[in-house]
Amino acid sequence: MLLKPILPILVMLLIIAGCGLPHTLVCLSDEHPVVTESLYFGTAKPKGIVTEDEWASFIDTTVMPAFPDGLTSWAVSGRWRTATGMVEHETSYVLQLTHDGSQEKETAIQHIMRTYKNTFQQEAVMRIRSQACRSF
């Protein structure tokens, strides 16, 4: 009868432990697991904005050499809170990259973010990384 009072506690512990386990991505037979990166680049800088030509040049010289198989980018209107607490509204660019998740690609992503921040005097580049399934 000692098990009877402990049983609800054991069940609760199993439920809680199951919530913390990572979910395994299951792709269909014609799909392949990949990592999808969404990077958000603000365009406001101390003396103006990052122009469309500057963005295109950044893509050509910094991004494409590391991701020659392709990418997607588009202009968006975003808002974010700066380190000083101010809410900024600015035109931004989203860059979406899909890759194999290798250390080489991780290093490339870090380089892209660092280069953009340094080149265009940005406080941050937001990164959202997720697992996905890809097919053609």
C-alpha positions in Angstrom: 0.0 0.0 0.0 3.0 2.3 0.1 2.9 2.6 -3.7 -0.7 4.0 -3.7 0.3 7.5 -2.2 3.5 7.7 -4.4 1.8 6.8 -7.6 0.3 10.3 -8.4 3.7 11.8 -7.7 5.4 9.4 -10.1 2.8 10.1 -12.8 3.3 13.8 -12.4 7.1 13.5 -12.6 6.8 11.5 -15.8 4.5 14.1 -17.4 6.8 17.0 -16.4 9.8 15.1 -17.7 8.1 14.4 -21.0 7.4 18.1 -21.5 11.1 18.9 -21.4 12.2 16.4 -24.1 13.0 17.8 -27.5 10.6 16.8 -30.3 12.2 14.8 -33.1 11.4 16.2 -36.5 9.9 13.6 -38.8 10.1 14.4 -42.5 8.1 12.7 -45.2 9.9 10.2 -47.6 10.5 12.9 -50.3 11.8 15.5 -47.8 15.1 16.1 -46.1 15.7 17.7 -42.6 17.3 21.2 -42.8 17.9 24.2 -40.6 16.0 27.4 -41.6 17.5 30.7 -40.5 15.5 33.9 -40.5 17.7 36.9 -40.0 16.2 40.4 -39.4 18.4 43.4 -40.4 17.4 46.9 -39.5 18.3 49.7 -41.9 18.5 52.8 -39.7 22.1 54.0 -39.1 23.6 57.1 -37.6 23.8 59.0 -40.9 20.8 57.7 -42.9 19.6 54.3 -43.8 21.0 51.2 -45.5 20.0 51.7 -49.1 18.7 49.0 -51.5 22.0 49.2 -53.3 24.0 48.7 -50.1 21.7 45.8 -49.2 22.2 44.2 -52.6 26.0 44.6 -52.3 26.0 43.1 -48.9 24.1 40.1 -50.2 26.4 39.7 -53.2 29.7 40.1 -51.3 29.0 38.6 -47.8 26.0 36.2 -48.0 26.2 34.6 -51.5 29.8 33.3 -51.1 28.7 31.4 -48.0 25.4 30.3 -49.4 25.9 29.9 -53.1 22.9 27.5 -53.5 20.5 30.4 -52.9 18.6 32.5 -50.4 15.4 34.6 -50.1 15.2 38.2 -48.8 12.5 40.8 -48.7 11.9 44.2 -47.3 9.6 44.6 -44.2 8.4 47.2 -41.8 9.5 46.4 -38.2 9.5 47.7 -34.7 11.8 46.8 -31.9 12.9 48.0 -28.5 16.5 49.2 -28.3 18.9 48.6 -25.5 18.0 52.1 -24.1 14.3 51.2 -24.0 13.2 53.2 -27.0 10.8 51.7 -29.5 12.2 52.1 -33.0 10.1 51.8 -36.2 12.2 51.1 -39.3 12.3 49.5 -42.6 14.2 46.2 -42.3 15.2 43.3 -44.4 14.5 39.6 -43.7 17.0 37.1 -45.0 16.0 33.5 -45.1 18.6 30.8 -45.5 18.3 27.0 -45.4 21.2 24.7 -44.8 22.5 21.4 -43.3 23.2 22.7 -39.8 26.9 22.1 -40.0 29.5 24.1 -38.0 30.7 25.6 -41.3 27.2 27.1 -41.9 27.0 28.2 -38.2 30.3 30.1 -38.6 29.0 31.7 -41.8 25.8 32.9 -40.1 27.8 34.4 -37.3 30.1 36.1 -39.8 27.1 37.5 -41.8 25.5 39.0 -38.6 28.8 40.4 -37.3 29.7 42.0 -40.7 26.3 43.6 -41.0 26.4 45.1 -37.5 29.9 46.4 -38.1 29.4 47.7 -41.6 26.1 49.5 -41.0 26.6 50.4 -37.3 23.7 48.2 -36.1 23.1 47.3 -32.4 21.7 43.9 -33.3 20.6 41.4 -35.9 17.8 39.2 -34.8 18.1 35.5 -35.6 15.4 32.8 -35.5 16.6 29.3 -36.1 14.3 26.4 -36.7 14.2 22.8 -37.9 12.3 22.1 -41.1 11.7 19.6 -43.9 12.7 20.5 -47.4 11.6 19.0 -50.7 11.7 20.1 -54.4 
